[in-house]
Amino acid sequence: MNPYWKHSETQAIYPAKMLKMKKGMKITRIEYRGWTPGGIDLKAKLWIENTADSNENGVALGDTTKMQLIFDDEIKFADGIQVGSPTEPATLFTIDIPNGFVYEGENIRIAGRGDVLSSGSISINYVVDNNEKTTTFYRSSENQVEEKDWSRVYNTTVLYLTAEFKYNISGTVTNKEDKTPVGNATVSMVSDDVVYATTTAADGKYSIDILQPSKVYKMTVTADKYYDYMQTGISSEEDMVIDVPLEAVPVSAISGVAFSADSDVSIYSLDGALIAKGKNAVAKVANGTYIIKDNATNQTKKLIKK
């Protein structure tokens, strides 16, 4: 959009090699930087879409009626107030995309339309990449811009993008022995102080979105009457399916054993219900007969507390 002319249109296709983004990333903000002497009142529209097209061998026009409209507003710069400079470009305007735009892994087309509302001809100078010479076409006119031919621009306006990336982990938690689904199991993904957690549905299925994909996670699955399940070293750039087989706690013990009060154990009732867990679990339970699991070795014994 060039306010030097009363009406202007641009169509730019940013190739994947220039974007350097991962498929599935969600763009939530686009910032344009540059400089202007001010004195501009511009009505602007911007559209965006994923595309396999390229402008390398000529203009490949997108249909804005089928693209996502991301901006439809006035851009104003006060008269006589310089914004930015060639050596210190400033933010000219930003576009927030509340619902985001999901990148599909190929190229991105951005189309723009500008109609100057103020009098006179003032320019907006954007930060550009002079090495990218085949991305952008424009046309401009004082009257009917639609009647003008498209001309190539031999540089590319730089986009300053804010983007989110996430991947999803889903699967089914089942009884390891009989393959029946385990409902109401707690599934958690932990990396330092970042925790994502959910519970399984009645059919044993779960789904967790990971919003900090650069971290490495430990997965823990817990359920009443089942031993805990753990898996470490989970990291991905794509959606994952992790099905979890849980081993049921036996309802009878095989021998008696003594544990100290600070042993790291899990204590279950004789019907398999988890009662206490941790280094002070023995001290927490009342006198009685239980099933106790050494959390370090996963060995299960019978506990008689008197």
Residue frames relative to the residue before (quaternion, step in Angstrom):
aa qw qx qy qz dx dy dz
M 1.0000 0.0000 0.0000 0.0000 0.00 0.00 0.00
N 0.0161 -0.8145 0.5780 -0.0480 3.55 -0.55 1.20
P 0.2703 -0.8070 0.5038 0.1481 3.61 -0.32 1.21
Y 0.3949 0.6857 -0.5061 0.3431 3.60 1.23 0.23
W 0.7314 0.2938 -0.1846 0.5871 3.54 1.25 -0.58
K 0.6289 -0.5652 0.3847 0.3701 3.55 -1.21 0.62
H 0.7958 0.0766 -0.0082 0.6006 3.57 0.99 -0.87
S 0.0795 0.8023 -0.5872 0.0715 3.58 -0.91 0.84
E 0.0999 -0.7693 0.6289 0.0516 3.54 -1.25 0.58
T 0.0643 -0.7785 0.6227 0.0453 3.55 -1.13 0.67
Q 0.0456 -0.7450 0.6621 0.0670 3.52 -1.28 0.49
A 0.0031 0.8028 -0.5929 0.0631 3.55 -0.63 1.18
I 0.1423 -0.7581 0.6303 0.0882 3.55 -1.07 0.79
Y 0.1986 -0.7875 0.5785 0.0760 3.55 -0.55 1.25
P 0.3284 -0.7758 0.5017 0.1965 3.61 -0.48 1.14
A 0.6539 -0.5403 0.3667 0.3821 3.55 -1.20 0.63
K 0.6405 0.5410 -0.3361 0.4291 3.60 0.99 -0.78
M 0.6660 0.4743 -0.2996 0.4917 3.58 1.15 -0.54
L 0.6575 0.5287 -0.3064 0.4407 3.57 1.02 -0.80
K 0.0743 -0.8378 0.5318 0.0985 3.58 1.04 -0.88
M 0.4161 0.6918 -0.4702 0.3567 3.54 0.95 0.96
K 0.4437 -0.6692 0.5276 0.2774 3.52 -1.29 0.40
K 0.5699 -0.5877 0.4532 0.3527 3.52 -1.08 0.75
G 0.7564 0.3524 -0.2782 0.4756 3.55 -0.93 0.94
M 0.4998 0.6386 -0.4419 0.3837 3.58 1.23 -0.18
K 0.2579 -0.7671 0.5730 0.1293 3.55 -1.08 0.80
I 0.2757 -0.7592 0.5714 0.1451 3.56 -0.63 1.18
T 0.1082 -0.8208 0.5602 0.0280 3.60 -0.71 1.07
R 0.7977 0.0806 -0.0552 0.5951 3.60 1.21 -0.28
I 0.1054 -0.7492 0.6506 0.0662 3.53 -1.18 0.75
E 0.1027 -0.7976 0.5939 0.0260 3.57 -0.82 1.03
Y 0.1782 -0.7541 0.6245 0.0982 3.53 -1.05 0.88
R 0.1019 -0.8015 0.5887 0.0249 3.55 -0.88 1.00
G 0.2876 0.7449 -0.5691 0.1964 3.55 -1.22 0.56
W 0.4241 -0.6796 0.5171 0.3014 3.56 -1.03 -0.77
T 0.0034 0.7821 -0.6226 0.0256 3.56 -1.22 0.58
P 0.4780 -0.6695 0.4786 0.3069 3.62 -1.07 0.62
G 0.5648 -0.6180 0.3861 0.3872 3.60 1.25 -0.07
G 0.6593 0.5279 -0.3730 0.3840 3.52 -1.35 -0.17
I 0.5395 0.6170 -0.3934 0.4165 3.58 1.09 0.73
D 0.0022 0.7341 -0.6790 -0.0091 3.52 -1.15 0.82
L 0.0381 0.8388 -0.5278 0.1281 3.52 -0.22 1.36
K 0.2474 -0.7252 0.6225 0.1596 3.57 -0.94 0.93
A 0.0133 -0.8428 0.5341 -0.0653 3.56 -0.53 1.20
K 0.0727 -0.7476 0.6573 0.0608 3.51 -1.29 0.59
L 0.0386 -0.7828 0.6208 0.0162 3.55 -1.10 0.76
W 0.1104 -0.7742 0.6221 0.0369 3.53 -1.10 0.86
I 0.1189 -0.7900 0.5987 0.0572 3.56 -1.23 0.50
E 0.1186 0.7796 -0.6126 0.0527 3.58 -1.20 0.54
N 0.4852 -0.5933 0.5461 0.3382 3.53 -1.34 0.33
T 0.0612 0.8093 -0.5809 0.0618 3.56 -1.03 0.71
A 0.3573 -0.6894 0.5810 0.2438 3.52 -1.31 0.45
D 0.4709 0.6900 -0.4279 0.3449 3.59 1.33 -0.05
S 0.1503 -0.7543 0.6303 0.1059 3.51 -1.38 0.29
N 0.3468 -0.7238 0.5574 0.2123 3.57 -1.17 0.62
E 0.3515 0.7890 -0.4601 0.2054 3.56 1.29 0.06
N 0.7979 0.2747 -0.1327 0.5199 3.60 0.90 -0.89
G 0.7821 -0.1633 0.1052 0.5921 3.58 1.24 0.29
V 0.6473 -0.5494 0.3529 0.3933 3.54 -1.20 0.41
A 0.1099 -0.7515 0.6492 0.0415 3.55 -0.95 0.99
L 0.1959 -0.8444 0.4917 0.0832 3.53 -0.03 1.32
G 0.2816 -0.7303 0.5987 0.1701 3.53 -1.12 0.80
D 0.4353 -0.6732 0.5355 0.2656 3.55 -1.20 0.60
T 0.3294 -0.7893 0.4809 0.1927 3.59 -0.27 1.24
T 0.5839 0.5777 -0.3849 0.4209 3.61 1.15 -0.40
K 0.7186 0.3975 -0.2338 0.5205 3.59 1.26 -0.35
M 0.5897 0.5724 -0.3574 0.4436 3.58 1.32 -0.01
Q 0.5553 -0.5950 0.4637 0.3501 3.56 -1.31 0.31
L 0.2985 -0.7472 0.5695 0.1680 3.58 -0.64 1.14
I 0.0758 -0.8366 0.5425 0.0071 3.59 -0.61 1.13
F 0.7953 0.1136 -0.0832 0.5896 3.60 1.22 -0.19
D 0.1401 0.7546 -0.6286 0.1261 3.55 -0.97 0.96
D 0.4563 0.6678 -0.4362 0.3944 3.56 0.26 1.28
E 0.5568 -0.5769 0.4696 0.3696 3.55 -1.35 0.00
I 0.1776 -0.7305 0.6487 0.1184 3.53 -1.22 0.67
K 0.0309 -0.8308 0.5541 -0.0416 3.55 -0.55 1.19
F 0.0445 -0.7504 0.6588 0.0304 3.54 -1.13 0.81
A 0.4743 -0.7095 0.4443 0.2725 3.57 -0.66 1.11
D 0.5710 -0.6166 0.4342 0.3244 3.54 -1.08 0.79
G 0.8509 0.1836 -0.1481 0.4693 3.55 -0.95 0.95
I 0.6392 0.4935 -0.3390 0.4826 3.60 1.24 0.08
Q 0.3028 -0.7739 0.5357 0.1496 3.55 -0.43 1.27
V 0.1344 -0.7603 0.6317 0.0700 3.54 -1.03 0.87
G 0.8448 0.0282 -0.0555 0.5314 3.57 -0.63 1.14
S 0.1587 -0.7552 0.6247 0.1192 3.52 -1.38 -0.04
P 0.6817 -0.4800 0.3337 0.4399 3.63 -1.20 0.22
T 0.7221 0.4178 -0.2488 0.4919 3.59 1.06 -0.68
E 0.7817 0.1668 -0.0997 0.5926 3.58 1.20 -0.49
P 0.0980 -0.8256 0.5541 0.0429 3.60 0.34 1.20
A 0.2294 -0.7739 0.5815 0.1018 3.55 -1.12 0.76
T 0.6158 -0.5081 0.4306 0.4209 3.54 -1.31 0.16
L 0.2604 -0.7728 0.5628 0.1351 3.56 -0.72 1.09
F 0.7439 -0.2441 0.1582 0.6016 3.56 0.96 -0.88
T 0.2380 -0.7546 0.5958 0.1379 3.53 -1.26 0.49
I 0.2263 -0.7459 0.6139 0.1246 3.51 -1.24 0.61
D 0.1568 -0.7751 0.6072 0.0769 3.56 -0.60 1.14
I 0.1644 -0.7746 0.6071 0.0659 3.57 -0.94 0.96
P 0.3115 -0.8167 0.4463 0.1919 3.61 0.12 1.27
N 0.7629 0.3372 -0.1921 0.5171 3.59 0.90 -0.87
G 0.4852 -0.6975 0.4089 0.3330 3.54 1.31 -0.01
F 0.2507 -0.7119 0.6321 0.1754 3.51 -1.40 0.26
V 0.2615 -0.8029 0.5215 0.1226 3.58 -0.54 1.18
Y 0.3318 -0.7542 0.5435 0.1603 3.54 -0.71 1.15
E 0.2662 -0.8138 0.5054 0.1065 3.57 -0.77 1.09
G 0.6913 -0.5477 0.2648 0.3900 3.58 1.22 0.28
E 0.6880 0.4335 -0.3065 0.4948 3.63 1.18 -0.19
N 0.7601 -0.3025 0.2486 0.5186 3.60 -0.74 -1.03
I 0.2891 -0.7310 0.5864 0.1955 3.56 -1.32 0.25
R 0.1942 -0.7613 0.6093 0.1074 3.54 -0.93 0.95
I 0.0461 -0.7642 0.6429 0.0237 3.57 -1.02 0.89
A 0.1017 -0.7857 0.6097 0.0241 3.54 -0.80 1.09
G 0.0728 -0.8162 0.5730 0.0101 3.55 -1.02 0.83
R 0.0929 -0.7643 0.6357 0.0553 3.52 -1.23 0.61
G 0.0232 -0.8078 0.5889 -0.0127 3.58 -0.86 0.98
D 0.0386 -0.7772 0.6281 0.0007 3.57 -0.97 0.93
V 0.3280 -0.7753 0.5115 0.1724 3.55 -0.50 1.22
L 0.2364 -0.7841 0.5641 0.1054 3.55 -0.86 1.05
S 0.6620 0.4853 -0.2994 0.4864 3.58 1.20 -0.51
S 0.5266 -0.6215 0.4725 0.3365 3.59 -1.27 0.27
G 0.7104 0.4372 -0.3204 0.4490 3.55 -1.20 0.46
S 0.3774 -0.7085 0.5536 0.2219 3.53 -1.35 0.15
I 0.0765 0.7856 -0.6032 0.1144 3.53 -0.47 1.25
S 0.3398 -0.7697 0.5071 0.1867 3.57 -0.96 0.80
I 0.2228 -0.6839 0.6685 0.1891 3.48 -1.42 0.39
N 0.1654 -0.7902 0.5865 0.0657 3.55 -0.79 1.05
Y 0.1943 -0.8062 0.5530 0.0807 3.56 -0.54 1.19
V 0.5277 -0.5485 0.5231 0.3835 3.54 -1.30 0.33
V 0.0495 -0.8248 0.5629 -0.0230 3.57 -0.72 1.08
D 0.3413 -0.6730 0.6107 0.2400 3.51 -1.36 0.34
N 0.2640 -0.8094 0.5093 0.1256 3.56 -0.38 1.25
N 0.5852 0.5771 -0.3745 0.4293 3.59 1.25 -0.11
E 0.6837 0.4185 -0.2707 0.5330 3.58 1.23 -0.41
K 0.0065 -0.8672 0.4936 -0.0659 3.57 -0.06 1.33
T 0.7285 0.4497 -0.2294 0.4631 3.61 1.22 -0.10
T 0.5086 0.6945 -0.3948 0.3211 3.58 1.16 0.41
T 0.8258 0.3162 -0.0675 0.4621 3.55 0.96 -0.91
F 0.0639 -0.7516 0.6555 0.0367 3.52 -1.21 0.80
Y 0.0598 -0.7949 0.6030 0.0310 3.58 -1.17 0.58
R 0.0362 -0.7437 0.6608 0.0948 3.50 -1.40 0.14
S 0.0299 -0.8093 0.5859 -0.0310 3.58 -1.08 0.73
S 0.0225 0.7970 -0.6005 0.0609 3.53 -1.21 0.58
E 0.4752 -0.6296 0.5281 0.3144 3.52 -1.31 0.35
N 0.7632 0.3158 -0.1676 0.5381 3.57 1.25 -0.36
Q 0.8255 -0.0984 0.1132 0.5441 3.59 -0.37 -1.25
V 0.2392 -0.8068 0.5231 0.1352 3.59 -0.11 1.26
E 0.5861 0.6080 -0.3680 0.3892 3.59 1.12 -0.60
E 0.6606 0.5099 -0.3081 0.4568 3.58 1.21 -0.43
K 0.5929 0.5966 -0.3536 0.4093 3.58 1.25 -0.20
D 0.4814 -0.6380 0.5171 0.3064 3.55 -1.27 0.49
W 0.5032 -0.6370 0.4954 0.3091 3.52 -1.28 0.43
S 0.1305 -0.7785 0.6115 0.0549 3.57 -1.07 0.82
R 0.4846 -0.6739 0.4770 0.2889 3.57 -1.07 0.72
V 0.2463 -0.7105 0.6393 0.1606 3.53 -1.21 0.71
Y 0.2976 -0.8064 0.4897 0.1460 3.58 -0.65 1.09
N 0.6844 0.2986 -0.3501 0.5656 3.53 0.86 1.07
T 0.3560 -0.7332 0.5415 0.2059 3.58 -1.28 0.07
T 0.4315 -0.6824 0.5276 0.2642 3.54 -0.86 0.99
V 0.3845 -0.7379 0.5129 0.2112 3.57 -0.80 1.04
L 0.2236 -0.7515 0.6086 0.1221 3.56 -0.98 0.93
Y 0.1823 -0.7455 0.6304 0.1168 3.57 -0.96 0.89
L 0.1062 -0.8592 0.5003 -0.0151 3.52 -0.14 1.37
T 0.1628 -0.7052 0.6757 0.1402 3.51 -1.26 0.63
A 0.0612 0.8272 -0.5487 0.1048 3.55 -0.57 1.14
E 0.2730 -0.7293 0.6062 0.1615 3.51 -1.21 0.65
F 0.0755 -0.7786 0.6191 0.0686 3.55 -1.18 0.54
K 0.0593 0.7891 -0.6091 0.0525 3.55 -0.94 0.84
Y 0.1217 -0.7442 0.6394 0.1498 3.52 -1.31 0.25
N 0.3910 -0.7313 0.5249 0.1919 3.52 -1.25 0.47
I 0.1441 -0.7428 0.6466 0.0973 3.53 -1.13 0.77
S 0.0769 0.7918 -0.5994 0.0891 3.55 -0.78 1.03
G 0.1784 0.7860 -0.5811 0.1131 3.54 -1.24 0.27
T 0.4367 -0.6634 0.5400 0.2786 3.51 -1.35 -0.29
V 0.2446 -0.7460 0.6046 0.1345 3.55 -0.96 0.93
T 0.0056 0.8212 -0.5669 0.0653 3.55 -0.72 1.12
N 0.5661 -0.5278 0.4999 0.3887 3.52 -1.38 0.20
K 0.4731 -0.7138 0.4408 0.2691 3.56 -0.65 1.14
E 0.6937 0.5024 -0.2783 0.4346 3.58 1.02 -0.80
D 0.8432 0.1794 -0.0683 0.5022 3.58 0.60 -1.12
K 0.4653 -0.7327 0.3959 0.2998 3.61 1.36 0.17
T 0.4211 0.6912 -0.4899 0.3240 3.61 1.18 0.29
P 0.5523 -0.6284 0.4245 0.3463 3.63 -1.06 0.65
V 0.2695 -0.7368 0.6000 0.1566 3.54 -1.17 0.68
G 0.1594 -0.8080 0.5635 0.0646 3.56 -0.40 1.22
N 0.8157 0.2740 -0.2124 0.4631 3.54 -1.32 0.42
A 0.3742 0.6861 -0.5229 0.3404 3.58 1.11 0.63
T 0.3659 -0.7196 0.5463 0.2233 3.58 -1.10 0.70
V 0.0924 -0.7821 0.6162 0.0133 3.55 -0.76 1.11
S 0.0359 0.8134 -0.5777 0.0575 3.58 -0.66 1.07
M 0.1758 -0.7368 0.6449 0.1014 3.53 -1.24 0.70
V 0.0239 -0.8309 0.5530 -0.0570 3.57 -0.60 1.17
S 0.0892 0.7466 -0.6567 0.0579 3.53 -1.08 0.89
D 0.7927 -0.1546 0.0387 0.5885 3.57 -0.22 1.31
D 0.8126 -0.2255 0.1703 0.5098 3.60 -0.66 -1.07
V 0.5502 0.5858 -0.4032 0.4377 3.60 1.26 0.21
V 0.0277 0.8075 -0.5837 0.0804 3.56 -0.68 1.13
Y 0.0318 -0.7422 0.6691 0.0186 3.55 -1.02 0.95
A 0.0524 0.8160 -0.5711 0.0718 3.58 -0.84 0.89
T 0.0412 0.7671 -0.6396 0.0274 3.52 -1.26 0.57
T 0.3456 -0.7011 0.5678 0.2580 3.57 -1.30 0.02
T 0.5191 -0.6477 0.4615 0.3132 3.53 -1.12 0.64
A 0.4894 -0.6274 0.5209 0.3091 3.53 -1.23 0.56
A 0.7350 -0.4123 0.2935 0.4512 3.57 -1.30 0.04
D 0.6922 0.4537 -0.2759 0.4888 3.60 1.13 -0.58
G 0.5886 -0.6253 0.3408 0.3825 3.59 1.31 0.24
K 0.5457 0.6453 -0.3927 0.3629 3.59 1.24 -0.09
Y 0.0441 -0.7778 0.6268 0.0115 3.55 -1.21 0.66
S 0.0573 -0.7779 0.6246 0.0394 3.57 -1.28 0.32
I 0.0038 0.7954 -0.6042 0.0478 3.59 -0.84 1.02
D 0.2619 -0.7362 0.6029 0.1609 3.58 -0.95 0.92
I 0.2157 -0.7641 0.5993 0.1020 3.56 -0.89 1.02
L 0.1825 -0.8344 0.5169 0.0567 3.57 -0.41 1.27
Q 0.7045 0.3232 -0.2519 0.5795 3.61 1.26 -0.16
P 0.1005 -0.8741 0.4732 0.0448 3.58 0.39 1.24
S 0.5967 0.5968 -0.3705 0.3879 3.60 1.18 -0.36
K 0.6188 0.5622 -0.3406 0.4302 3.59 1.23 -0.31
V 0.3730 -0.6780 0.5841 0.2450 3.55 -1.36 0.37
Y 0.1950 -0.8380 0.5080 0.0406 3.56 -0.69 1.14
K 0.2670 -0.6922 0.6404 0.1988 3.49 -1.38 0.43
M 0.2420 -0.7753 0.5725 0.1124 3.53 -0.85 1.04
T 0.0202 -0.7787 0.6270 -0.0080 3.56 -0.97 0.93
V 0.0668 -0.7756 0.6274 0.0175 3.54 -0.95 0.94
T 0.0005 -0.7977 0.6019 -0.0370 3.57 -0.76 1.07
A 0.0644 0.7795 -0.6206 0.0556 3.53 -1.14 0.70
D 0.5857 -0.5793 0.4392 0.3585 3.54 -1.13 0.67
K 0.8376 0.1632 -0.1741 0.4915 3.57 -1.00 1.02
Y 0.6793 0.4123 -0.2963 0.5299 3.60 1.29 0.36
Y 0.5211 -0.5951 0.5038 0.3471 3.53 -1.23 0.53
D 0.5584 -0.5940 0.4577 0.3549 3.57 -1.17 0.57
Y 0.2267 -0.7420 0.6170 0.1320 3.54 -1.23 0.65
M 0.0083 -0.8028 0.5961 -0.0132 3.59 -0.94 0.88
Q 0.0087 0.7645 -0.6444 0.0156 3.53 -1.15 0.77
T 0.1745 -0.8142 0.5502 0.0627 3.58 -0.74 1.05
G 0.7630 0.4200 -0.2699 0.4106 3.54 -1.37 0.09
I 0.3822 0.7322 -0.4856 0.2864 3.60 1.08 0.61
S 0.2261 0.7368 -0.6052 0.1993 3.55 -0.73 1.16
S 0.0895 0.8139 -0.5636 0.1095 3.56 -0.87 0.88
E 0.2950 -0.7072 0.6021 0.2242 3.53 -1.37 0.19
E 0.7249 0.3333 -0.2138 0.5637 3.57 1.31 0.02
D 0.6617 -0.4873 0.3837 0.4212 3.54 -1.28 0.30
M 0.1644 -0.7930 0.5839 0.0570 3.56 -1.09 0.78
V 0.1994 -0.7278 0.6377 0.1545 3.54 -1.28 0.49
I 0.0274 0.7827 -0.6193 0.0568 3.56 -0.70 1.12
D 0.1343 -0.7783 0.6116 0.0470 3.55 -0.47 1.24
V 0.1927 -0.8150 0.5442 0.0504 3.56 -0.87 0.99
P 0.1626 -0.7656 0.6148 0.0968 3.60 -0.74 1.06
L 0.1733 -0.7982 0.5710 0.0821 3.59 -0.66 1.08
E 0.3405 -0.7307 0.5596 0.1922 3.53 -1.05 0.86
A 0.4040 -0.7336 0.4979 0.2250 3.55 -0.73 1.09
V 0.4702 -0.6409 0.5275 0.2998 3.57 -1.15 0.70
P 0.4457 -0.6983 0.4800 0.2886 3.64 -0.76 0.95
V 0.4290 -0.7235 0.4869 0.2355 3.56 -1.07 0.71
S 0.7373 0.2888 -0.2273 0.5669 3.58 1.22 0.08
A 0.3861 -0.7301 0.5198 0.2185 3.57 -1.15 0.61
I 0.4140 -0.7294 0.4928 0.2321 3.55 -1.22 0.44
S 0.8039 -0.0553 0.0271 0.5915 3.59 1.16 -0.36
G 0.5025 -0.6301 0.4901 0.3321 3.56 -1.28 0.27
V 0.0190 0.7894 -0.6128 0.0313 3.56 -1.18 0.60
A 0.3339 -0.7358 0.5531 0.2028 3.56 -1.14 0.59
F 0.1012 -0.7721 0.6255 0.0479 3.58 -1.08 0.81
S 0.4574 -0.6550 0.5171 0.3072 3.56 -1.14 0.60
A 0.6740 -0.5321 0.3349 0.3879 3.57 -1.24 0.44
D 0.7546 0.3780 -0.2196 0.4894 3.61 1.10 -0.57
S 0.3358 0.7425 -0.5106 0.2742 3.62 1.17 0.41
D 0.4020 -0.6920 0.5440 0.2521 3.57 -1.08 0.76
V 0.2084 0.7969 -0.5202 0.2259 3.54 -0.07 1.33
S 0.2794 -0.6808 0.6338 0.2382 3.49 -1.44 0.09
I 0.1693 -0.8034 0.5678 0.0589 3.58 -0.83 1.00
Y 0.1004 -0.8027 0.5879 -0.0019 3.54 -0.83 1.10
S 0.4958 -0.5947 0.5248 0.3536 3.53 -1.26 0.43
L 0.6752 -0.5113 0.3339 0.4137 3.58 -1.23 0.26
D 0.6884 0.4376 -0.3011 0.4939 3.59 1.20 -0.29
G 0.6691 -0.5709 0.2697 0.3920 3.59 1.27 0.40
A 0.5024 0.6533 -0.4364 0.3610 3.63 1.19 0.09
L 0.4293 -0.6947 0.5150 0.2605 3.58 -0.89 0.97
I 0.1746 -0.8076 0.5601 0.0591 3.58 -0.79 1.10
A 0.7975 -0.0889 0.1001 0.5883 3.59 0.90 -0.90
K 0.0649 -0.7983 0.5988 0.0050 3.54 -1.20 0.59
G 0.6547 0.5203 -0.3832 0.3921 3.56 -1.09 0.74
K 0.7349 -0.4438 0.2938 0.4202 3.53 -1.32 -0.06
N 0.7465 0.3408 -0.2253 0.5252 3.58 1.15 -0.40
A 0.2860 0.8027 -0.4857 0.1949 3.57 1.25 0.39
V 0.6374 0.5396 -0.3389 0.4333 3.60 0.95 -0.85
A 0.6711 0.5077 -0.2999 0.4493 3.56 0.97 -0.84
K 0.6502 0.5598 -0.3168 0.4044 3.57 1.11 -0.58
V 0.7070 0.4816 -0.2807 0.4353 3.59 0.99 -0.76
A 0.5171 -0.6287 0.4866 0.3171 3.54 -1.20 0.57
N 0.6662 -0.4627 0.3743 0.4495 3.55 -1.27 0.17
G 0.3988 0.6961 -0.5237 0.2867 3.54 -1.02 0.84
T 0.5358 -0.6008 0.4903 0.3340 3.52 -1.35 -0.21
Y 0.0107 0.8156 -0.5722 0.0854 3.56 -0.77 1.11
I 0.3937 -0.6128 0.6011 0.3289 3.48 -1.44 -0.05
I 0.0777 -0.8156 0.5733 0.0049 3.57 -0.76 1.02
K 0.1545 -0.7863 0.5946 0.0656 3.57 -0.97 0.93
D 0.3662 -0.6949 0.5800 0.2160 3.53 -0.92 0.99
N 0.3544 -0.7796 0.4742 0.2044 3.61 -0.42 1.18
A 0.6192 0.5478 -0.3459 0.4437 3.58 1.19 -0.40
T 0.8045 0.2671 -0.1156 0.5178 3.59 0.96 -0.86
N 0.3534 -0.7484 0.4698 0.3070 3.58 1.32 -0.39
Q 0.4133 0.6874 -0.4910 0.3400 3.59 1.19 0.37
T 0.2305 -0.7836 0.5694 0.0922 3.54 -1.02 0.89
K 0.0155 0.7932 -0.6065 0.0533 3.54 -0.91 0.98
K 0.5165 -0.5973 0.5069 0.3457 3.50 -1.37 0.05
L 0.1521 -0.7855 0.5968 0.0603 3.54 -0.94 0.96
I 0.0534 -0.7535 0.6549 0.0234 3.53 -0.93 1.00
K 0.0970 -0.8039 0.5865 0.0169 3.54 -0.46 1.27
K 0.0694 -0.8031 0.5918 -0.0073 3.57 -0.82 1.10
